[in-house]
Amino acid sequence: MRRLACTGLAVLAAIVMVLALPARPASAHPLGNFSVNQAVRLDLYPDRIAVTAIVDLAELPTLQARSAVDTDGDGRVSAAESVAYNTQVCSAMARAVALRVDGHRVQWTVRPAGFGYRPGSAGLRTSQTSCALGAAAHLTSPARLDLVDSYQAGRVGWREITAAGHGVHLLHPPVPARSVSHSLRSYPADLLGSPLDQRSARLRAEPGDGPGGGAAIQLNRGDPVSRWVAAADRKLEGLVGGRLTPLVGVLGVVLALMLGAAHAALPGHGKTVMAAYIAGRSGRPRDAFTVGAIVTLTHTGGVLVLGLLLTATTSLAGEAVLGWLGIASGVLVAAVGAAMLAGVLRRRARVHGHHRPPAHDHDDDHDHGHDHRHGHSHGHSHHHHGHPQPHPSGPPRRLSLAGMGIAGGLVPSPSALIVLLGAIGLGRTAFGVLLVVAYGAGMAATLTAAGLLLVRVRDRWASHPRRALARLAALAPAGTAALVLCVGLGLAGRAALGVLH
Amino acid sequence: MRHRILIVGLAVILVAGVSAVFGLRHGTSPNASAAQAPGTRARAGQAPDGQLSEGIARAQQHLRAVPGDYVTWAALGSAYIERARVTADPAYYPKASGALRHSLKLRPAGNPAALTGLGALANARHKFATARHLAHRALRADPYSADAYGVLADALTQLGNAPAATEAVQHMLDLRPGLAAYARASYDLEQHGRLGAAAALMRRALGDAVDPADIAFCRYQLGELAWRAGRLDAAATQYAAGQAADPGYLPLLAGQGRVAAARGQTRTALAGYAELTARYPSPGYLMEYANLLRATGHPARAGQQLALAAAALRLFQANGGTDDLGAAQLALAQGDVQPAVRAAEREWSRRHFADVADTLGWALHRSGANGKAISYARKADALGARNPGYLFHLGMIELSLGRSSDARHHLRAALALNRHFSPLDAPAAVAALDRLGA
């Protein structure tokens, strides 16, 4: 089990590395023609601190600064004038960029590092000024650093701060190590992005050869399956908006079924974990169907309620609701996992401590009125030539089965929600509801199939003639219980981070 | 064989479970793009456009999760236009256009919000005929959209169709009486010279305002109305109240600069304009600053500001705007009379707004065509706006045509409204009246 976990983690780490490519398209156009843009890069070494500050003036500020650059007014910028202006800007920058190490303000040594023009729009020019600020420091013991950039605070513009340690480790830096704008050379052009406006940063540094990297800004591009699902999502949204013929209707329902199935197969929402749960708790095929049905019902109902709420009020933020539902779902999964674990441990304690015969053990787990069903499990254990082994626990309790189903369906899938909202907007509410039901049914199908598969695998495995493997099968309940608990906590924690952020 | 299946199965579960924990899922996570978080948070901390920034950040986050929500795309586009207005940064226009067009692409028919947003964008870019067309289309999709009537009213006002503009404002007032409708109705009354009624409506708008930026806007407009009527102290009080509400509302600096100049506090006035044009280098403010510099004996610095105004105008056009009115006024300030006449005529061929008639008349007067000039100067005053600038131009043209009594009447009327109406023109009006022996 542990080796498997290690292998799984290693594979996962490799996937993460591959997926974590720097993304986000960049544009050559500057942010705005009125803007004063700044990039402050902080490099921390054990014995010194270096700041590289770049000021990028857009077309109008460049023109406004013209008389400050061309001091003799001859219409040309001489080398001496350029250096004088560079020095002047950098002195102002050194006054405005305040860094405090453990509360003591650092005194900068200033070195002008360049000034130049670049062609801008409308036949005008933009200008870039670079400054190198430096100071001695003792970052050989843990230190707190507070950086505040108040240079040209009243002007509109892009302001970014980056920080990197070299032989100094930064603990959870709030700013990235690399500039998203490639040091103001290209600004991300994204309709959903606001200009960066980072004016201060609080860092904690400690000695060490850590990676020193900050929060790298990355965009998850997703694996091929996710991309396919996303493409199918768009297809379905398109179908809802297009002309509605019977063929399109059937196609839409089929597509919704497939999408639901695919979404359940994608990791997330702890859906897949439920299959493991059924297997681990020695569930029966019927349990898999029950969970599937509950997931469909919960998901359909959740999407409908949330969809109606979102169309009825504008003040409700869909994000927040999804976040809170995510927390609830995670807590529910964790609770079921904890109950499972407690049950397994209790049973194991009894089995090992008192060698109680399996038949008595079952008393704990009796589902009232269902005792006669134990025959199947008994049959298995008695085949095994009387080998001592803990007896698989009884069928999952109805309560925790329902809990798992509800947790799985509680967080509405955003794509189903969009399909519904789009349909309501077009006055095709009934079609939208039909698609959402199909979506839920698709999800349930995957889940039930996965559950059934695992039940089959477990049954075969448990009856394996080789002793080691059979013993491993016996460990499965504890392992799955722990996994369900961990995943539940993880889901709840992640959703909470999203909500509280 | 069997155990191989099992190992694969377990590995699948593990990877699935762990990746659920680590958030490998594609896109749908609420905090999928942490990239935007620092910027938006810092923006929201700023007082002036805090609410607007919050709204923009929320819409952006929502659209990352729900990219097909055309209503929010339209709202985001409109918020970008508002941001461009507040920050005076035209770079938000292409962004706004992108968001609004995306909304329209998602929902081509029956999407009045996107059409209204595109109309507001066209107004901001001085493409008033396009704005009128878009507003009409939006109203066909939703005849009860107060916002669409607002866009229509703005476009019609600027196109010089005053009766239709008044009607659109009335529709807006009926559908949704509130700050936006009151402010437009107030402006409509101001165009007709009914300054008292305009101020009363603006005070109602102020009563509706909650956001500091809105309060500052209303106070600024009240200050402008007081200034138009020559009540310097009342204007100064309103500007100060606006600044107390929102120190970041920049037009207040222009108002305070005008009052300071009228009171003879030249140094304060120049410092105010210097700060204003550093933070908000719009062609209009740069020209006002240049006027003040020239009136106070700084012709070289005035020339620099006019060069900046020319650059700002070029950038406005490079960002998809059209402003031949501004170009004509700039050419006049620079003494290029013939280009001014041509630019003003181009603008007049597009729209018959009072300001355009006034500028065209004045350009024609400067080129010596006083016979043609006077008809435009009269058109400017046709609604009875009681604008001292219009009256001054009319009086000076009449003086050139030898109509002394008309000239005396209009020049006196201009000075009676506000004897400080312009640092350059008010003294010129006084001198002309002296020559007339009044």
Interface residues (C-beta under 8 A of the other chain):
Chain A: L4 A5 T7 G8 L9 V11 L12 I15 V16 L19 R24 P30 L31 G32 N33 F34 S35 E59 L60 P61 L63 Q64 S67 S121 A122 G123 L124 G154 R155 V156 R159 P174 V175 V180 L191 L192 G193 S194 P195 L196 D197 Q198 R199 S200 A215 I217 Q218 L219 N220 R221 G222 D223 S226 R227 V229 A230 R234 E237 G241 L266 P267 G268 H269 G270 T272 V273 A275 A276 A317 G318 E319 L322 G323 G326 S413 P414 L417 I418 L421 G422 G425 L453 L454 V457 R460 W461 H464 L469 L483 C486 V487 G490 L491 R494 A495 L497 G498 V499 H501
Chain B: R2 H3 I5 L6 I7 G9 L10 A11 V12 I13 L14 V15 A16 G17 V18 S19 A20 V21 F22 G23 L24 R25 H26 G27 T28 S29 P30 N31 A32 S33 A34 A35 Q36 A37 P38 G39 T40 A42 R43 Q46 S53 I56 A57 R58 Q60 Q61 H62 L63 R64 A65 V66 G68 D69 Y70 V71 L76 T87 A88 D89 P90 A91 Y92 K95 G98 A99 H102 L106 R107 T277 A278 R279 Y280 P281 Q304 A307 L308 A311 A312 R314 L315 Q317 A318 N319
